[in-house]
Amino acid sequence: MALSKEDLQAIKELMNEQLKPINDRLDTMDNRLNIIEIKQDRTIKKLEDLRIDVAVAERDIRRDVFELKDEMETVIEVLRTILNFQQQYICTINLSSIPHSVQKSNIHH
């Protein structure tokens, strides 16, 4: 038994009707997958930006720490200089408070 063109067309339309819900679901899933891919691309971009921001922040922190260390070394040297000056000044004051005659007698003994 051979099927006529009309029979084949009717079967085709029936199959299309039967497959329509499946095709609609596949289209919906395809759209959702496209959205997920877009979100994934956006997330990857954000992560890359974050990685760059962290690298820049690390570099800035290292530079700041180096500058602070350098400044601290400068402060330490200034404080040492002040301390040495104070010690010399105190020695000078102590010697000047001793009468001159006593200083000479201590030098000769």
Residue frames as a rotation matrix with the C-alpha (Angstrom) as fourth column:
MET 1
0.588 0.809 0.000 0.00
0.809 -0.588 0.000 0.00
0.000 0.000 -1.000 0.00
ALA 2
-0.497 -0.744 0.446 1.51
0.779 -0.609 -0.148 3.25
0.382 0.274 0.883 -1.18
LEU 3
-0.001 0.440 -0.898 0.90
0.734 -0.610 -0.300 6.52
-0.679 -0.659 -0.322 0.62
SER 4
0.465 0.248 0.850 -0.30
0.807 -0.514 -0.292 9.45
0.364 0.822 -0.439 -1.36
LYS 5
-0.505 -0.658 0.558 1.20
0.428 -0.753 -0.500 12.90
0.749 -0.014 0.662 -1.25
GLU 6
0.131 0.652 0.747 -1.71
-0.490 -0.612 0.620 14.11
0.862 -0.448 0.239 0.91
ASP 7
0.875 0.154 -0.460 -1.16
0.248 0.673 0.697 11.23
0.416 -0.723 0.551 3.34
LEU 8
-0.011 -0.975 -0.224 2.53
0.913 0.081 -0.400 12.08
0.408 -0.209 0.889 3.62
GLN 9
-0.475 -0.097 0.875 1.69
-0.007 -0.993 -0.114 15.76
0.880 -0.060 0.471 4.15
ALA 10
0.578 0.761 0.295 -0.82
-0.384 -0.065 0.921 14.83
0.721 -0.645 0.254 6.89
ILE 11
0.673 -0.426 -0.604 1.78
0.683 0.670 0.289 12.62
0.282 -0.607 0.743 8.62
LYS 12
-0.380 -0.866 0.326 4.32
0.676 -0.500 -0.541 15.44
0.631 0.015 0.776 8.39
GLU 13
-0.175 0.392 0.903 1.90
-0.374 -0.875 0.307 17.93
0.911 -0.284 0.300 9.96
LEU 14
0.848 0.493 -0.193 0.97
-0.069 0.463 0.884 15.45
0.525 -0.737 0.427 12.67
MET 15
0.306 -0.836 -0.456 4.68
0.898 0.412 -0.153 14.85
0.316 -0.363 0.877 13.46
ASN 16
-0.499 -0.474 0.725 5.32
0.280 -0.880 -0.383 18.60
0.820 0.012 0.572 13.52
GLU 17
0.336 0.713 0.615 2.45
-0.494 -0.422 0.760 19.00
0.802 -0.559 0.210 16.01
GLN 18
0.891 -0.017 -0.453 3.80
0.323 0.727 0.606 16.16
0.319 -0.687 0.653 18.13
LEU 19
0.042 -0.988 -0.151 7.38
0.954 0.085 -0.287 17.55
0.297 -0.132 0.946 18.07
LYS 20
0.227 0.083 0.970 6.40
0.158 -0.986 0.048 21.20
0.961 0.143 -0.237 18.66
PRO 21
0.966 0.120 0.231 6.52
-0.194 -0.257 0.947 21.00
0.173 -0.959 -0.225 22.50
ILE 22
0.579 -0.815 0.012 9.91
0.709 0.511 0.486 19.31
-0.402 -0.273 0.874 22.28
ASN 23
-0.027 -0.576 0.817 11.19
0.844 -0.450 -0.290 21.91
0.535 0.682 0.499 19.83
ASP 24
0.589 0.315 0.745 9.84
-0.067 -0.899 0.433 24.71
0.806 -0.304 -0.508 22.04
ARG 25
0.966 -0.258 -0.025 11.61
0.072 0.177 0.982 23.23
-0.249 -0.950 0.190 25.07
LEU 26
0.251 -0.919 0.304 14.84
0.950 0.294 0.105 22.85
-0.186 0.262 0.947 23.10
ASP 27
0.124 -0.150 0.981 14.57
0.493 -0.849 -0.192 26.50
0.861 0.507 -0.031 21.99
THR 28
0.875 0.236 0.422 14.02
-0.238 -0.549 0.801 27.58
0.421 -0.802 -0.424 25.60
MET 29
0.769 -0.638 -0.034 17.00
0.432 0.481 0.763 25.52
-0.470 -0.601 0.646 26.74
ASP 30
0.098 -0.723 0.684 19.11
0.955 -0.125 -0.269 26.99
0.280 0.680 0.678 23.94
ASN 31
0.408 0.129 0.904 18.16
0.071 -0.991 0.109 30.52
0.910 0.020 -0.413 25.00
ARG 32
0.982 -0.025 0.185 18.95
-0.186 -0.088 0.979 29.75
-0.008 -0.996 -0.091 28.64
LEU 33
0.505 -0.851 0.143 22.30
0.794 0.523 0.309 28.24
-0.338 -0.043 0.940 27.66
ASN 34
0.095 -0.429 0.898 23.13
0.674 -0.636 -0.376 31.40
0.733 0.641 0.229 25.69
ILE 35
0.717 0.222 0.660 22.30
-0.276 -0.780 0.562 33.50
0.640 -0.585 -0.498 28.76
ILE 36
0.910 -0.415 0.014 24.51
0.184 0.433 0.882 31.28
-0.372 -0.800 0.470 30.93
GLU 37
0.234 -0.859 0.456 27.37
0.970 0.174 -0.170 31.65
0.066 0.482 0.874 28.45
ILE 38
0.263 -0.081 0.961 26.99
0.219 -0.965 -0.141 35.44
0.940 0.248 -0.236 28.48
LYS 39
0.907 0.107 0.407 26.99
-0.358 -0.312 0.880 35.45
0.221 -0.944 -0.245 32.29
GLN 40
0.715 -0.697 0.052 30.03
0.592 0.644 0.484 33.16
-0.371 -0.315 0.873 32.31
ASP 41
0.110 -0.672 0.732 31.90
0.819 -0.356 -0.450 35.49
0.563 0.649 0.511 29.95
ARG 42
0.481 0.150 0.863 30.99
-0.198 -0.941 0.274 38.46
0.854 -0.303 -0.423 32.16
THR 43
0.983 -0.112 0.147 32.13
-0.116 0.251 0.961 36.57
-0.145 -0.961 0.234 35.27
ILE 44
0.433 -0.875 0.215 35.42
0.899 0.437 -0.029 35.63
-0.068 0.206 0.976 33.62
LYS 45
0.104 -0.355 0.929 35.97
0.428 -0.827 -0.365 39.30
0.898 0.435 0.066 32.73
LYS 46
0.749 0.229 0.622 35.20
-0.411 -0.576 0.707 40.37
0.520 -0.785 -0.337 36.30
LEU 47
0.891 -0.455 0.003 37.60
0.312 0.617 0.723 37.75
-0.331 -0.642 0.691 37.68
GLU 48
0.180 -0.846 0.501 40.34
0.928 -0.023 -0.371 38.92
0.326 0.532 0.782 35.32
ASP 49
0.266 -0.007 0.964 39.71
-0.020 -1.000 -0.001 42.54
0.964 -0.019 -0.266 36.36
LEU 50
0.951 0.117 0.288 39.84
-0.288 -0.010 0.957 41.47
0.115 -0.993 0.024 40.01
ARG 51
0.631 -0.776 0.023 43.12
0.757 0.621 0.202 39.62
-0.171 -0.110 0.979 39.42
ILE 52
-0.012 -0.615 0.788 44.61
0.648 -0.605 -0.463 42.75
0.762 0.505 0.406 37.85
ASP 53
0.542 0.289 0.789 43.30
-0.316 -0.800 0.510 44.92
0.778 -0.526 -0.342 40.72
VAL 54
0.980 -0.198 -0.003 44.85
0.092 0.445 0.891 42.57
-0.175 -0.874 0.454 43.28
ALA 55
0.305 -0.919 0.250 48.19
0.946 0.262 -0.189 42.58
0.108 0.294 0.950 41.42
VAL 56
0.031 -0.243 0.970 48.18
0.244 -0.939 -0.243 46.39
0.969 0.244 0.030 41.32
ALA 57
0.807 0.321 0.496 47.25
-0.382 -0.358 0.852 46.58
0.451 -0.877 -0.166 45.00
GLU 58
0.809 -0.573 -0.134 50.07
0.548 0.650 0.526 44.16
-0.214 -0.499 0.840 45.90
ARG 59
0.016 -0.824 0.566 52.54
0.853 -0.284 -0.438 46.27
0.521 0.490 0.699 43.93
ASP 60
0.239 0.151 0.959 51.33
-0.139 -0.972 0.187 49.47
0.961 -0.178 -0.211 45.61
ILE 61
0.983 0.137 0.121 51.54
-0.143 0.164 0.976 47.86
0.113 -0.977 0.181 49.05
ARG 62
0.492 -0.870 -0.046 55.10
0.869 0.487 0.083 46.67
-0.049 -0.081 0.996 48.39
ARG 63
-0.117 -0.511 0.852 56.07
0.547 -0.749 -0.374 50.17
0.829 0.423 0.367 47.23
ASP 64
0.549 0.404 0.731 54.42
-0.341 -0.691 0.638 51.76
0.763 -0.600 -0.242 50.29
VAL 65
0.959 -0.242 -0.149 56.17
0.258 0.520 0.814 49.32
-0.119 -0.819 0.561 52.63
PHE 66
0.147 -0.955 0.259 59.51
0.956 0.071 -0.284 50.06
0.252 0.289 0.923 50.95
GLU 67
-0.029 -0.099 0.995 58.90
0.127 -0.987 -0.094 53.83
0.991 0.124 0.041 51.30
LEU 68
0.849 0.384 0.363 57.89
-0.310 -0.195 0.931 53.41
0.428 -0.903 -0.046 54.95
LYS 69
0.724 -0.655 -0.216 61.00
0.678 0.618 0.398 51.34
-0.128 -0.435 0.891 55.62
ASP 70
-0.119 -0.779 0.616 63.15
0.791 -0.450 -0.416 53.99
0.601 0.438 0.669 53.96
GLU 71
0.225 0.290 0.930 61.44
-0.223 -0.914 0.339 56.76
0.949 -0.283 -0.141 55.93
MET 72
0.988 0.143 -0.052 61.81
0.004 0.315 0.949 54.77
0.152 -0.938 0.311 59.14
GLU 73
0.330 -0.941 -0.079 65.53
0.940 0.335 -0.063 54.34
0.085 -0.053 0.995 58.50
THR 74
-0.192 -0.336 0.922 65.78
0.344 -0.903 -0.258 58.11
0.919 0.268 0.289 58.01
VAL 75
0.651 0.504 0.568 63.94
-0.365 -0.449 0.816 58.74
0.666 -0.738 -0.108 61.29
ILE 76
0.875 -0.373 -0.308 66.28
0.482 0.623 0.616 56.31
-0.038 -0.688 0.725 63.08
GLU 77
-0.062 -0.952 0.299 69.34
0.910 -0.177 -0.375 58.09
0.410 0.248 0.878 61.71
VAL 78
0.009 0.136 0.991 67.95
-0.083 -0.987 0.136 61.48
0.997 -0.083 0.003 62.74
LEU 79
0.907 0.378 0.184 67.24
-0.224 0.063 0.973 60.15
0.356 -0.924 0.141 66.24
ARG 80
0.562 -0.785 -0.261 70.76
0.826 0.543 0.147 58.70
0.026 -0.298 0.954 66.48
THR 81
-0.242 -0.645 0.725 72.22
0.587 -0.692 -0.420 62.04
0.773 0.324 0.545 65.45
ILE 82
0.360 0.461 0.812 70.11
-0.375 -0.725 0.578 63.85
0.855 -0.512 -0.088 68.05
LEU 83
0.980 -0.002 -0.201 71.11
0.171 0.538 0.825 61.32
0.107 -0.843 0.528 70.71
ASN 84
0.168 -0.986 0.006 74.82
0.954 0.161 -0.254 61.71
0.250 0.048 0.967 69.87
PHE 85
-0.203 -0.191 0.960 74.46
0.165 -0.973 -0.159 65.49
0.965 0.127 0.229 69.97
GLN 86
0.719 0.538 0.440 72.71
-0.352 -0.263 0.898 65.30
0.599 -0.801 0.000 73.34
GLN 87
0.807 -0.470 -0.359 75.40
0.591 0.644 0.486 63.04
0.003 -0.604 0.797 74.75
GLN 88
-0.190 -0.905 0.381 78.13
0.838 -0.351 -0.417 65.38
0.511 0.240 0.825 73.55
TYR 89
0.014 0.284 0.959 76.25
-0.142 -0.949 0.283 68.39
0.990 -0.140 0.027 74.89
ILE 90
0.938 0.346 -0.008 75.75
-0.065 0.200 0.978 66.71
0.340 -0.917 0.211 78.29
CYS 91
0.395 -0.876 -0.278 79.47
0.917 0.396 0.058 65.89
0.059 -0.277 0.959 78.46
THR 92
-0.349 -0.509 0.787 80.30
0.504 -0.810 -0.300 69.50
0.790 0.292 0.539 77.61
ILE 93
0.413 0.575 0.706 77.88
-0.341 -0.621 0.706 70.81
0.844 -0.532 -0.061 80.26
ASN 94
0.930 -0.085 -0.358 79.28
0.343 0.551 0.761 68.41
0.133 -0.830 0.541 82.85
LEU 95
0.002 -1.000 -0.001 82.84
0.975 0.003 -0.224 69.52
0.224 0.000 0.975 82.11
SER 96
-0.329 -0.126 0.936 81.91
0.210 -0.976 -0.057 73.19
0.921 0.178 0.347 82.14
SER 97
0.709 0.636 0.305 80.20
-0.180 -0.255 0.950 72.85
0.682 -0.728 -0.066 85.52
ILE 98
0.600 -0.612 -0.515 83.44
0.799 0.433 0.417 71.59
-0.032 -0.661 0.749 87.07
PRO 99
0.824 -0.343 -0.450 85.67
-0.202 -0.921 0.332 74.47
-0.529 -0.183 -0.829 88.15
HIS 100
0.809 -0.520 -0.275 88.57
-0.348 -0.046 -0.936 75.07
0.474 0.853 -0.218 85.81
SER 101
-0.049 -0.876 0.479 91.20
-0.980 -0.051 -0.193 74.49
0.194 -0.479 -0.856 88.49
VAL 102
0.169 0.194 0.966 89.73
-0.525 0.847 -0.078 71.07
-0.834 -0.494 0.245 89.31
GLN 103
0.978 0.207 -0.011 89.73
-0.107 0.462 -0.880 70.10
-0.177 0.863 0.474 85.66
LYS 104
0.462 -0.874 -0.149 93.45
-0.636 -0.210 -0.742 70.94
0.618 0.438 -0.653 85.36
SER 105
-0.208 -0.566 0.798 94.38
-0.955 0.292 -0.042 69.05
-0.210 -0.771 -0.601 88.48
ASN 106
0.495 0.446 0.746 92.55
-0.290 0.894 -0.342 65.93
-0.819 -0.047 0.572 87.29
ILE 107
0.945 -0.178 -0.274 94.31
-0.248 0.156 -0.956 66.09
0.213 0.972 0.103 83.96
HIS 108
0.114 -0.989 0.097 97.79
-0.823 -0.149 -0.549 66.14
0.557 -0.017 -0.830 85.58
HIS 109
-0.155 -0.161 0.975 97.14
-0.840 0.540 -0.045 63.23
-0.519 -0.826 -0.219 87.94
